[in-house]
Amino acid sequence: MPKAEQAPGYTPKEAYTQADWDEVSDNPPLTDAELASARPGPHGMPAEMAEAFLKRAGRPRAEAKAVPVSMSVPPDVLAAYKA
């Protein structure tokens, strides 16, 4: 990142220590009870978040599935189609 885009007071370091991360962290440590109740994936998430987590990415499914077709055409027709 160019210097002009860096935050004021930013000092690049090779590696940050745990003390550095603790200094900027505003997340309280998890309790033993919270750790015991933690579950991977969408379990325990709010409904909207779980739905987004489980929703498949990519192109939406087509209403009508494409049908594979095999046919023979004259070479000049194939050449025109490819052009």
HUGITA-V834750 format. One record per residue. N is the residue number from 1. RES is the residue in one letter. D_FIRST is the distance of its C-alpha to the first C-alpha in Angstrom with 1 decimal. Layout:
# HUGITA-V834750
n = <N,N>
res = <RES,RES>
d_first = <D_FIRST,D_FIRST>
This chain:
# HUGITA-V834750
n = <1,2,3,4,5,6,7,8,9,10,11,12,13,14,15,16,17,18,19,20,21,22,23,24,25,26,27,28,29,30,31,32,33,34,35,36,37,38,39,40,41,42,43,44,45,46,47,48,49,50,51,52,53,54,55,56,57,58,59,60,61,62,63,64,65,66,67,68,69,70,71,72,73,74,75,76,77,78,79,80,81,82,83>
res = <M,P,K,A,E,Q,A,P,G,Y,T,P,K,E,A,Y,T,Q,A,D,W,D,E,V,S,D,N,P,P,L,T,D,A,E,L,A,S,A,R,P,G,P,H,G,M,P,A,E,M,A,E,A,F,L,K,R,A,G,R,P,R,A,E,A,K,A,V,P,V,S,M,S,V,P,P,D,V,L,A,A,Y,K,A>
d_first = <0.0,3.8,6.4,8.2,6.5,6.9,10.5,13.3,14.5,11.5,12.3,10.7,13.8,15.1,16.9,17.8,21.6,23.7,24.3,20.7,20.7,24.2,23.1,20.7,22.8,25.2,27.0,30.5,31.7,33.8,37.5,39.7,41.2,37.9,37.0,40.4,40.2,36.8,37.1,34.8,34.0,35.4,38.3,38.2,35.5,36.5,38.2,35.5,32.8,35.1,36.0,32.4,31.8,34.9,34.5,33.9,30.9,31.5,34.0,36.9,40.3,42.6,45.8,47.8,46.9,47.0,50.0,49.8,52.4,53.8,56.0,57.3,56.8,58.0,55.6,55.4,54.4,51.6,50.4,50.4,48.5,45.8,45.5>
